[in-house]
Amino acid sequence: MGCRTIHRPRRPALQDAPGRTPCQQRPGRGGGSSAHVSGERDVSPTSQDQKTAGLYLHIPFCRAKCRYCDFASYAGKETLFGPYVAALLEQIHQDAQEAGWPPFDTLYVGGGTPTVLEAQHLCALVTACRSMLSLAADAEITSEANPGTVSVSSLRTLRAGGINRLSLGAQSLDATNLA
């Protein structure tokens, strides 16, 4: 797969999908797993002047696989964190070699739970997107997070690394639904 531009407003609206909850409708979610930015692009001569695009990076790792989750995510694969990030960085580098990308104004890091990775790993991905894929200096950069996978220190590192927005979800307030 190659890079994907997602032509959408800065704050994406959830799309309606019959039988799916809003948290199942996020960009890049669904039937398969992806170790890279994926999709298509518009390279018409005027598109670069008039359109911006967003990037989605999928981090398929979690601390535990929840029974209600049907996303491509895996628990207990900590030994794959480093190699996965290296593969993403290589894919970003390869895709950056292709011409015709519009400017990117958003980066959304979803999963799984991206914040199970070391904060430095997420910051390296942001840095690569900024330097290789023309991610705007004022880009909205979001990472999904679970309150149990962040600390004050990791949040400071993420903020210093360019992540300026967190997506915290609550699937249920009843612990018996989460088991």
C-alpha positions as CSV (number, residue, x, y, z in Angstrom):
1,M,0.0,0.0,0.0
2,G,1.1,3.6,-0.6
3,C,0.2,6.8,1.2
4,R,-3.3,8.0,1.4
5,T,-4.6,11.5,1.5
6,I,-7.9,11.9,3.2
7,H,-9.6,15.0,1.7
8,R,-11.7,16.2,4.7
9,P,-12.3,19.2,6.9
10,R,-9.7,19.9,9.7
11,R,-12.0,18.3,12.3
12,P,-13.4,15.2,10.6
13,A,-17.1,14.4,11.0
14,L,-18.1,10.8,11.7
15,Q,-19.6,9.1,8.7
16,D,-22.9,7.2,9.1
17,A,-22.4,3.4,8.9
18,P,-25.3,1.2,9.6
19,G,-24.8,-1.0,12.7
20,R,-21.5,0.6,13.7
21,T,-20.9,2.8,16.7
22,P,-19.2,6.2,16.3
23,C,-15.9,4.8,17.6
24,Q,-15.9,2.2,14.8
25,Q,-16.3,4.9,12.1
26,R,-12.9,6.6,12.3
27,P,-10.8,6.9,9.2
28,G,-8.6,4.0,8.3
29,R,-10.5,1.6,10.6
30,G,-12.1,-1.6,9.5
31,G,-11.4,-4.9,7.9
32,G,-7.6,-5.0,7.5
33,S,-4.5,-3.9,9.2
34,S,-2.1,-1.5,7.7
35,A,1.6,-0.9,8.6
36,H,1.6,2.3,6.7
37,V,-0.3,5.4,5.6
38,S,-2.6,4.0,2.9
39,G,-4.9,5.1,0.1
40,E,-5.2,7.4,-2.9
41,R,-4.4,11.0,-3.9
42,D,-5.6,13.7,-6.2
43,V,-2.7,15.0,-8.3
44,S,-4.6,17.3,-10.8
45,P,-2.7,20.5,-11.4
46,T,-5.1,22.6,-9.4
47,S,-5.6,20.2,-6.5
48,Q,-2.3,21.2,-4.8
49,D,-3.3,24.9,-4.8
50,Q,-6.8,24.4,-3.5
51,K,-6.8,21.3,-1.4
52,T,-5.1,20.0,1.7
53,A,-5.2,16.5,2.9
54,G,-4.9,14.5,6.1
55,L,-2.7,11.5,7.0
56,Y,-3.8,8.5,9.1
57,L,-1.2,6.2,10.7
58,H,-2.5,3.0,12.2
59,I,-0.8,1.6,15.4
60,P,-2.4,-1.9,15.8
61,F,-1.3,-2.5,19.4
62,C,-3.2,-2.5,22.7
63,R,-2.5,-3.6,26.3
64,A,-5.5,-6.0,26.1
65,K,-7.9,-6.9,23.3
66,C,-11.3,-5.9,24.4
67,R,-14.1,-8.3,23.6
68,Y,-16.2,-5.6,21.9
69,C,-13.4,-4.5,19.6
70,D,-13.4,-5.5,16.0
71,F,-10.5,-3.3,14.9
72,A,-7.1,-4.6,13.7
73,S,-5.4,-4.5,17.0
74,Y,-3.2,-6.9,19.0
75,A,-2.3,-7.3,22.6
76,G,0.9,-8.9,23.9
77,K,3.0,-8.0,20.9
78,E,5.4,-5.6,22.6
79,T,8.4,-7.1,20.8
80,L,6.9,-5.8,17.5
81,F,6.7,-2.2,18.6
82,G,10.2,-1.1,17.5
83,P,10.1,-3.1,14.2
84,Y,6.7,-1.8,13.4
85,V,7.7,1.9,14.0
86,A,10.8,1.2,11.8
87,A,8.6,-0.2,9.1
88,L,6.3,2.9,9.3
89,L,9.2,5.2,9.1
90,E,10.6,3.4,6.0
91,Q,7.1,3.5,4.4
92,I,6.8,7.2,5.0
93,H,10.3,7.7,3.5
94,Q,9.4,5.6,0.4
95,D,6.0,7.3,-0.1
96,A,7.7,10.7,0.3
97,Q,9.7,10.0,-2.9
98,E,6.5,10.1,-5.0
99,A,5.7,13.4,-6.5
100,G,2.3,15.2,-6.4
101,W,1.3,15.1,-2.8
102,P,-0.9,18.0,-1.7
103,P,0.1,19.7,1.5
104,F,-1.0,17.9,4.7
105,D,-2.8,19.8,7.4
106,T,-3.7,17.0,9.8
107,L,-2.2,13.8,11.1
108,Y,-4.3,11.3,13.0
109,V,-2.6,8.4,14.8
110,G,-5.1,5.7,15.6
111,G,-5.2,2.1,16.5
112,G,-5.4,0.0,18.7
113,T,-4.0,2.3,21.3
114,P,-1.0,4.4,19.9
115,T,0.1,5.5,23.3
116,V,1.1,1.9,24.3
117,L,4.2,2.8,22.2
118,E,7.0,4.9,23.9
119,A,6.2,8.6,23.4
120,Q,9.5,8.9,21.6
121,H,8.3,6.4,18.9
122,L,5.2,8.5,18.3
123,C,7.3,11.7,18.2
124,A,9.6,10.1,15.6
125,L,6.6,9.4,13.4
126,V,5.4,13.0,13.7
127,T,8.9,14.3,12.8
128,A,9.1,12.0,9.8
129,C,5.7,13.2,8.5
130,R,6.8,16.8,9.0
131,S,10.1,16.5,7.3
132,M,9.3,14.0,4.5
133,L,5.6,14.6,3.7
134,S,5.2,18.3,4.1
135,L,3.0,18.3,7.2
136,A,2.2,21.9,7.9
137,A,3.9,23.6,10.9
138,D,0.5,24.4,12.3
139,A,-1.0,21.0,11.6
140,E,-3.6,19.5,13.8
141,I,-1.8,16.3,15.1
142,T,-4.0,13.9,17.0
143,S,-3.2,10.7,18.8
144,E,-5.7,8.3,20.3
145,A,-4.9,7.5,23.9
146,N,-6.1,5.5,26.8
147,P,-5.8,7.1,30.2
148,G,-4.0,4.0,31.4
149,T,-1.2,4.4,28.8
150,V,-0.2,8.0,29.4
151,S,1.5,9.8,32.2
152,V,2.3,13.5,32.8
153,S,5.8,12.8,31.5
154,S,4.7,11.0,28.3
155,L,2.1,13.7,27.6
156,R,4.7,16.4,27.9
157,T,7.0,14.4,25.5
158,L,4.1,14.0,23.1
159,R,3.3,17.7,23.3
160,A,6.9,18.7,22.8
161,G,7.1,16.3,19.8
162,G,4.2,18.0,18.1
163,I,1.1,16.1,19.1
164,N,-1.4,18.9,19.9
165,R,-4.6,16.9,20.3
166,L,-5.6,13.7,22.1
167,S,-8.6,11.5,21.4
168,L,-9.7,9.8,24.6
169,G,-12.6,7.4,24.2
170,A,-14.9,5.8,26.7
171,Q,-16.6,2.7,25.3
172,S,-18.5,2.1,28.6
173,L,-18.6,3.4,32.1
174,D,-19.6,0.0,33.3
175,A,-16.5,-2.1,34.0
176,T,-18.4,-5.4,33.3
177,N,-18.9,-4.3,29.7
178,L,-15.2,-3.9,29.3
179,A,-14.1,-7.3,30.5
